[in-house]
Amino acid sequence: MITRVPGIRVGHATDAENATGCTVILPPPGTVGSGAVNGGAPATRETDVLRPGMLVNEVHAVLLTGGSAFGLAAADGVMRVLRERNVGFETGVARVPIVPTAAIFDLWVGAASHPGAEDGEAACRDAKDGDVEEGSVGAGTGATAAKEQGPQHAVKAGIGSAAVERDGLIVGALIVNNAVGEILDEEGNLLAGALETPNERYGGAPQGPFPGTNTVIGVVATNATLSKERAQLLAIAAHEGTSAAVRPAHTMWDGDTIFSLATGEVDAPQPTVEEFAVNAVAEAIRRSVRLATPLAGVPIAEALR
């Protein structure tokens, strides 16, 4: 799991009744962060500061959330907790927490609800190391996949985590899978495909995918020492893990976003770190459907029953 990287903590806030939630990733002090946004329909916050050449190198938390753009407000609660803990970028007046955030569109699954500041705060206070709860929890509560033919054909997805470790190098991933595409297994075979018979509960929904309603978001973390430039390259490479597990990926209907965190404990060649990230992201996506549970009338994939 992503918490195999020393110092990384993860917390969830889950609203199963309304089929939404959020997840916070807290890195240790001094963690360098960056990110890469692919696809045509992202919902994000604090991504510009992650680009090389910007003033701030350190990231203090990452928030993954449901609720589409409304859910970005949950970052206010994360910032509240971090300010309380005196964590943030020193401005001379106050420490300002840097909390990059990405959201999925899950409004159609439950009650069109969304996480707020109180949910972000709860997830932040819940953050811990050790095993990470996966499946239909946190930001993955209302996540679905296989929506090319419309939400009536969607299957349940969620949040998954995986890590690759060798010779002291660790790269972990935590991914919320809300893809428009279908999910492939390790051999490239269909793991989670669209329902053949439309789901009657969502029979009134329009046909086809819609901009802003699908996305794969997540975090890759490593104990490698990376510059901000190398951290951005890691995030870019990590998107190849999405391409390996999702068909199609990075479409105009997706807002695929991956953040990268480097804690700086070991030296490692960039190609190796990127290779580990690709494998961890792909495995996390597969785990997100393998560990998902039915929710709000959306079933799991036929192959997983």
C-alpha positions as CSV (number, residue, x, y, z in Angstrom):
1,M,0.0,0.0,0.0
2,I,1.0,3.6,-0.3
3,T,1.7,3.7,3.4
4,R,4.7,1.3,2.7
5,V,6.5,4.6,2.1
6,P,7.6,5.7,5.5
7,G,5.8,8.8,6.9
8,I,2.8,8.6,4.5
9,R,-0.5,8.6,6.3
10,V,-4.0,8.2,4.8
11,G,-7.4,9.1,6.2
12,H,-11.0,8.7,4.9
13,A,-14.3,10.4,5.5
14,T,-17.2,8.2,4.1
15,D,-20.8,9.2,3.5
16,A,-22.3,5.9,2.4
17,E,-25.9,7.2,2.6
18,N,-25.2,9.9,0.0
19,A,-22.6,7.9,-1.9
20,T,-19.7,10.4,-1.6
21,G,-16.6,11.0,0.6
22,C,-13.0,12.2,0.6
23,T,-9.5,10.9,1.3
24,V,-6.5,12.8,2.7
25,I,-2.9,11.8,2.2
26,L,-0.4,13.4,4.7
27,P,3.3,13.2,3.8
28,P,6.2,13.8,6.2
29,P,7.8,17.2,6.5
30,G,10.0,18.3,3.6
31,T,8.2,16.2,1.0
32,V,8.6,17.5,-2.5
33,G,5.4,17.4,-4.6
34,S,4.3,17.8,-8.1
35,G,1.6,16.5,-10.4
36,A,0.2,16.0,-13.9
37,V,-3.3,16.5,-15.3
38,N,-4.5,14.6,-18.3
39,G,-7.8,14.4,-20.0
40,G,-10.3,17.1,-20.8
41,A,-12.4,17.5,-17.7
42,P,-10.5,18.0,-14.5
43,A,-11.8,19.4,-11.2
44,T,-8.7,20.5,-9.3
45,R,-7.2,23.0,-6.8
46,E,-3.6,24.1,-6.2
47,T,-2.2,22.4,-9.3
48,D,-0.4,25.5,-10.7
49,V,1.9,25.7,-7.8
50,L,3.1,22.1,-8.5
51,R,4.7,23.0,-11.7
52,P,8.5,23.3,-11.8
53,G,9.7,26.9,-11.5
54,M,7.0,27.8,-9.0
55,L,8.0,29.2,-5.5
56,V,6.9,26.3,-3.3
57,N,8.4,22.8,-3.5
58,E,6.9,21.2,-0.5
59,V,3.4,19.7,-0.3
60,H,1.7,19.4,3.1
61,A,-1.3,17.2,2.2
62,V,-3.2,15.9,-0.8
63,L,-7.0,15.7,-0.9
64,L,-8.9,13.3,-3.2
65,T,-12.7,14.0,-3.1
66,G,-16.1,13.2,-4.5
67,G,-18.7,15.9,-5.2
68,S,-17.2,17.3,-8.4
69,A,-16.1,20.9,-8.2
70,F,-18.3,21.3,-5.1
71,G,-16.2,18.8,-3.3
72,L,-13.0,20.9,-3.6
73,A,-14.3,22.9,-0.6
74,A,-13.4,19.9,1.6
75,A,-9.8,21.2,1.2
76,D,-10.7,24.1,3.6
77,G,-11.1,21.5,6.4
78,V,-7.8,20.0,5.7
79,M,-6.1,23.4,5.7
80,R,-7.9,24.2,9.0
81,V,-6.3,21.1,10.7
82,L,-2.9,21.8,9.3
83,R,-3.0,25.4,10.4
84,E,-4.0,24.2,13.8
85,R,-0.9,22.0,13.8
86,N,1.3,24.9,12.5
87,V,2.0,23.1,9.2
88,G,2.4,25.1,6.1
89,F,4.5,27.4,3.9
90,E,5.9,30.3,6.1
91,T,4.8,33.7,4.8
92,G,5.9,35.8,7.7
93,V,2.3,36.3,8.7
94,A,1.0,32.8,8.9
95,R,1.9,29.3,7.7
96,V,-0.2,28.5,4.6
97,P,-0.8,24.8,4.0
98,I,-0.3,23.6,0.4
99,V,-3.1,21.1,-0.3
100,P,-3.4,20.0,-3.9
101,T,-6.9,18.6,-4.5
102,A,-8.7,16.7,-7.2
103,A,-12.3,15.6,-7.4
104,I,-14.4,13.0,-9.2
105,F,-18.0,13.4,-10.4
106,D,-20.2,11.2,-8.3
107,L,-23.2,13.4,-8.0
108,W,-25.5,11.1,-10.0
109,V,-24.9,8.0,-7.8
110,G,-26.3,9.2,-4.5
111,A,-28.2,12.3,-3.5
112,A,-26.2,14.8,-5.5
113,S,-24.4,15.5,-2.2
114,H,-20.7,16.5,-1.8
115,P,-18.1,16.6,0.9
116,G,-17.5,19.8,2.7
117,A,-14.9,21.3,5.0
118,E,-16.1,19.2,7.9
119,D,-15.5,16.0,5.9
120,G,-12.0,17.2,4.9
121,E,-11.3,17.9,8.5
122,A,-12.5,14.5,9.6
123,A,-10.4,12.7,7.0
124,C,-7.4,14.6,8.0
125,R,-7.8,13.8,11.7
126,D,-8.4,10.1,10.7
127,A,-5.0,9.9,8.8
128,K,-2.7,7.1,10.0
129,D,-0.1,4.7,8.7
130,G,-0.5,1.0,8.3
131,D,-3.2,-0.7,6.2
132,V,-5.4,1.5,4.0
133,E,-9.1,0.8,3.7
134,E,-9.9,0.2,0.1
135,G,-13.0,-0.2,-2.1
136,S,-16.1,1.9,-1.8
137,V,-14.9,4.2,1.0
138,G,-13.5,7.8,1.2
139,A,-13.2,9.5,-2.1
140,G,-14.1,6.2,-3.8
141,T,-17.5,5.8,-2.1
142,G,-19.5,7.0,-5.1
143,A,-16.9,6.0,-7.8
144,T,-18.0,4.0,-10.8
145,A,-16.4,2.7,-14.1
146,A,-17.4,1.6,-17.6
147,K,-19.7,4.5,-18.5
148,E,-19.0,4.9,-22.2
149,Q,-22.6,3.9,-22.9
150,G,-24.0,6.0,-20.1
151,P,-24.5,5.7,-16.3
152,Q,-27.1,3.0,-16.8
153,H,-24.3,0.6,-17.8
154,A,-21.8,1.6,-15.0
155,V,-20.4,-0.8,-12.5
156,K,-19.1,0.0,-9.0
157,A,-15.5,1.0,-8.5
158,G,-13.8,2.7,-5.6
159,I,-10.3,3.4,-4.2
160,G,-7.3,1.1,-4.4
161,S,-3.8,1.1,-3.2
162,A,-0.6,-0.8,-4.2
163,A,3.2,-0.5,-3.8
164,V,6.3,-1.8,-5.5
165,E,9.4,-2.3,-3.4
166,R,13.0,-3.4,-4.3
167,D,16.5,-2.7,-3.0
168,G,15.2,-0.1,-0.5
169,L,13.2,1.8,-3.1
170,I,9.5,2.1,-2.5
171,V,6.8,3.5,-4.8
172,G,3.2,3.4,-3.7
173,A,0.0,4.5,-5.3
174,L,-3.5,5.4,-4.0
175,I,-6.1,5.7,-6.9
176,V,-9.7,6.7,-7.0
177,N,-11.2,5.0,-10.1
178,N,-14.2,6.8,-11.6
179,A,-13.2,6.1,-15.2
180,V,-15.4,6.3,-18.3
181,G,-13.5,3.3,-19.6
182,E,-13.6,-0.4,-18.8
183,I,-11.0,-1.9,-16.5
184,L,-8.4,-4.5,-17.7
185,D,-6.6,-7.1,-15.7
186,E,-2.9,-7.9,-15.7
187,E,-3.2,-9.9,-19.0
188,G,-5.2,-7.2,-20.8
189,N,-8.4,-9.1,-20.4
190,L,-11.7,-7.4,-19.3
191,L,-11.9,-7.2,-15.5
192,A,-14.8,-4.7,-15.1
193,G,-17.0,-4.1,-18.2
194,A,-20.2,-2.2,-18.8
195,L,-23.5,-3.8,-17.9
196,E,-25.1,-5.5,-20.9
197,T,-28.6,-4.8,-19.6
198,P,-29.1,-1.2,-18.6
199,N,-29.6,-0.5,-14.9
200,E,-33.3,0.3,-14.5
201,R,-32.6,2.6,-11.5
202,Y,-30.8,5.0,-13.9
203,G,-32.9,4.3,-16.9
204,G,-33.8,8.0,-17.2
205,A,-30.2,9.1,-17.6
206,P,-29.1,10.3,-21.0
207,Q,-27.0,8.0,-23.2
208,G,-23.3,8.4,-23.5
209,P,-20.5,9.9,-21.4
210,F,-20.5,13.5,-20.5
211,P,-17.6,16.0,-19.9
212,G,-16.7,16.3,-16.2
213,T,-18.4,13.1,-15.1
214,N,-15.5,10.7,-15.2
215,T,-12.0,10.6,-14.0
216,V,-9.1,8.7,-12.4
217,I,-7.4,10.6,-9.7
218,G,-4.7,9.7,-7.2
219,V,-1.3,9.9,-5.7
220,V,2.1,8.2,-6.2
221,A,4.5,8.5,-3.3
222,T,8.1,7.4,-3.1
223,N,10.9,7.4,-0.6
224,A,13.3,8.4,-3.5
225,T,15.0,11.8,-3.5
226,L,13.5,13.8,-6.4
227,S,13.7,17.4,-7.5
228,K,10.4,19.1,-8.3
229,E,11.2,18.5,-12.0
230,R,11.8,14.8,-11.5
231,A,8.6,14.6,-9.3
232,Q,6.6,16.1,-12.2
233,L,8.1,13.6,-14.6
234,L,7.2,10.8,-12.2
235,A,3.5,12.0,-12.2
236,I,3.5,12.1,-16.0
237,A,4.9,8.6,-16.2
238,A,2.4,7.3,-13.6
239,H,-0.4,8.1,-16.0
240,E,0.9,5.2,-18.1
241,G,-0.5,3.0,-15.3
242,T,-3.9,4.3,-16.0
243,S,-3.5,3.6,-19.7
244,A,-2.5,0.0,-18.8
245,A,-5.6,-0.7,-16.7
246,V,-8.3,1.5,-18.3
247,R,-9.7,1.3,-21.8
248,P,-10.0,4.0,-23.0
249,A,-8.1,6.5,-20.8
250,H,-7.4,10.2,-20.8
251,T,-10.5,11.0,-22.9
252,M,-12.2,14.4,-23.2
253,W,-14.7,13.1,-20.6
254,D,-11.9,12.2,-18.1
255,G,-10.1,14.6,-15.8
256,D,-7.3,12.2,-15.0
257,T,-5.0,13.7,-12.4
258,I,-2.1,12.2,-10.5
259,F,-0.1,13.9,-7.8
260,S,3.5,12.8,-6.9
261,L,5.2,13.0,-3.5
262,A,8.9,12.3,-2.8
263,T,10.1,12.0,0.8
264,G,13.8,12.0,-0.1
265,E,15.2,9.0,1.8
266,V,17.0,7.1,-0.9
267,D,18.7,7.7,-4.2
268,A,17.3,5.9,-7.2
269,P,17.4,6.2,-11.0
270,Q,14.5,8.0,-12.5
271,P,13.6,5.2,-14.9
272,T,13.2,2.7,-12.1
273,V,11.1,5.0,-10.0
274,E,8.8,5.6,-13.0
275,E,8.6,1.9,-13.8
276,F,7.5,1.2,-10.2
277,A,4.9,4.0,-10.4
278,V,3.3,2.6,-13.6
279,N,3.0,-0.8,-12.0
280,A,1.6,0.5,-8.7
281,V,-1.0,2.7,-10.4
282,A,-2.3,-0.1,-12.6
283,E,-2.5,-2.5,-9.7
284,A,-4.3,0.1,-7.5
285,I,-6.9,0.7,-10.3
286,R,-7.6,-3.0,-10.5
287,R,-7.9,-3.3,-6.7
288,S,-10.4,-0.4,-6.8
289,V,-12.9,-2.6,-8.6
290,R,-11.9,-5.9,-7.1
291,L,-12.6,-4.5,-3.6
292,A,-15.6,-2.4,-4.5
293,T,-19.0,-3.1,-3.0
294,P,-22.5,-2.4,-4.5
295,L,-23.8,1.0,-3.4
296,A,-26.8,3.2,-4.4
297,G,-28.1,0.6,-6.8
298,V,-24.8,0.3,-8.8
299,P,-23.6,-3.4,-8.9
300,I,-20.1,-4.7,-9.1
301,A,-18.8,-6.1,-12.4
302,E,-20.2,-9.5,-13.5
303,A,-16.8,-11.0,-13.6
304,L,-16.2,-10.2,-9.9
305,R,-19.5,-11.8,-8.6
